[in-house]
C-alpha cells in the first residue's frame, strides 16, 4: 500500500479520517463504552473488564488520548481516564455534519 497523499485532501477530510481511524478498533470502542457506562474516571479495571493485556490496553488508551476523546489524570501511581466532554461533543457534531451531507434520495443505482 502506498503513502497517503494527505495534502490533496481538505483539512476537514484529513481530520475526519484521523478521527475515524482512531475509533476503528473494537477494543477502543469497548474502552469508551466502559468509561461512559461507569460515569466516572476509570483507573485499573480495564484489564479485568476487557480481558486484554495491560500493554494492549495502554496502547489503545494512547490512541484515544491522541485524538483527545479521553483525558487522564494522575491518581497516585496510576492514571485515571474519563471522556473529554468538549472533544466528544465536537466529534459528535463533525460526524453529524458528515452524515447529513447525504439527503437520502434513492435516485441512483
C-alpha positions as CSV (number, residue, x, y, z in Angstrom):
1,X,0.0,0.0,0.0
2,X,1.3,3.4,-0.9
3,X,1.7,6.6,1.1
4,X,-1.5,8.6,1.6
5,X,-1.3,11.9,-0.1
6,X,-3.0,13.9,2.7
7,X,-2.1,17.2,1.1
8,X,-4.6,16.6,-1.7
9,X,-7.5,16.4,0.7
10,X,-9.1,19.2,2.8
11,X,-8.2,19.7,6.4
12,X,-11.7,18.6,7.3
13,X,-11.3,15.4,5.3
14,X,-8.0,14.6,6.9
15,X,-9.3,15.4,10.4
16,X,-12.3,13.1,10.0
17,X,-10.2,10.3,8.6
18,X,-7.8,10.5,11.5
19,X,-10.7,10.5,13.9
20,X,-12.4,7.5,12.3
21,X,-9.1,5.6,12.1
22,X,-8.5,6.1,15.9
23,X,-12.0,4.9,16.6
24,X,-11.8,2.0,14.2
25,X,-10.9,-0.8,16.6
26,X,-13.4,-2.8,18.7
27,X,-11.2,-2.6,21.8
28,X,-11.2,1.2,21.6
29,X,-15.0,1.2,21.2
30,X,-15.2,-1.1,24.2
31,X,-13.0,1.1,26.3
32,X,-15.1,4.2,25.5
33,X,-18.3,2.3,26.2
34,X,-17.0,1.1,29.6
35,X,-15.8,4.6,30.6
36,X,-19.2,6.0,29.5
37,X,-21.2,3.4,31.5
38,X,-19.2,4.0,34.6
39,X,-19.8,7.7,34.5
40,X,-16.6,8.2,36.4
41,X,-12.9,8.1,35.9
42,X,-11.5,4.6,35.2
43,X,-8.2,3.7,36.7
44,X,-7.2,0.0,36.8
45,X,-10.3,-2.1,35.9
46,X,-10.0,-2.1,32.1
47,X,-7.7,-5.2,32.1
48,X,-10.2,-7.2,34.1
49,X,-13.2,-5.7,32.2
50,X,-11.9,-6.3,28.7
51,X,-9.7,-9.3,29.2
52,X,-6.8,-7.7,27.2
53,X,-3.2,-7.4,28.3
54,X,-2.2,-4.2,30.2
55,X,0.2,-3.3,27.3
56,X,-2.6,-3.7,24.8
57,X,-5.0,-1.5,26.8
58,X,-2.3,1.1,27.3
59,X,-1.7,1.3,23.5
60,X,-5.4,1.7,22.9
61,X,-5.7,4.4,25.6
62,X,-2.7,6.2,24.0
63,X,-4.6,6.3,20.6
64,X,-7.8,7.6,22.2
65,X,-5.9,10.2,24.2
66,X,-4.0,11.3,21.0
67,X,-7.3,12.4,19.4
68,X,-8.4,14.0,22.7
69,X,-11.5,12.0,23.2
70,X,-10.3,10.9,26.6
71,X,-8.2,12.6,29.2
72,X,-6.2,11.2,32.0
73,X,-5.3,12.4,35.5
74,X,-2.7,11.0,37.9
75,X,-4.1,9.2,40.9
76,X,-1.1,8.1,42.9
77,X,0.9,5.7,40.7
78,X,-1.9,5.2,38.1
79,X,-3.7,7.3,35.6
80,X,-7.5,7.6,35.7
81,X,-9.3,8.2,32.4
82,X,-12.5,9.9,31.6
83,X,-14.3,11.2,28.5
84,X,-13.3,14.7,27.4
85,X,-16.8,16.1,27.0
86,X,-15.7,19.1,24.9
87,X,-13.9,16.8,22.3
88,X,-16.7,14.3,22.5
89,X,-19.3,16.9,21.5
90,X,-17.1,18.3,18.8
91,X,-16.7,14.8,17.3
92,X,-20.4,14.3,17.5
93,X,-21.1,17.5,15.6
94,X,-18.4,16.6,13.0
95,X,-19.9,13.1,12.4
96,X,-23.4,14.5,12.2
97,X,-22.3,17.1,9.7
98,X,-20.7,14.3,7.6
99,X,-23.7,12.0,7.7
100,X,-26.2,14.8,7.0
101,X,-24.5,15.6,3.7
102,X,-26.5,12.8,2.0
103,X,-30.1,13.7,1.5
104,X,-31.4,10.1,1.5
105,X,-32.7,10.1,-2.1
106,X,-32.6,6.8,-3.9
107,X,-32.2,8.1,-7.5
108,X,-29.1,6.2,-8.4
109,X,-28.0,2.5,-8.7
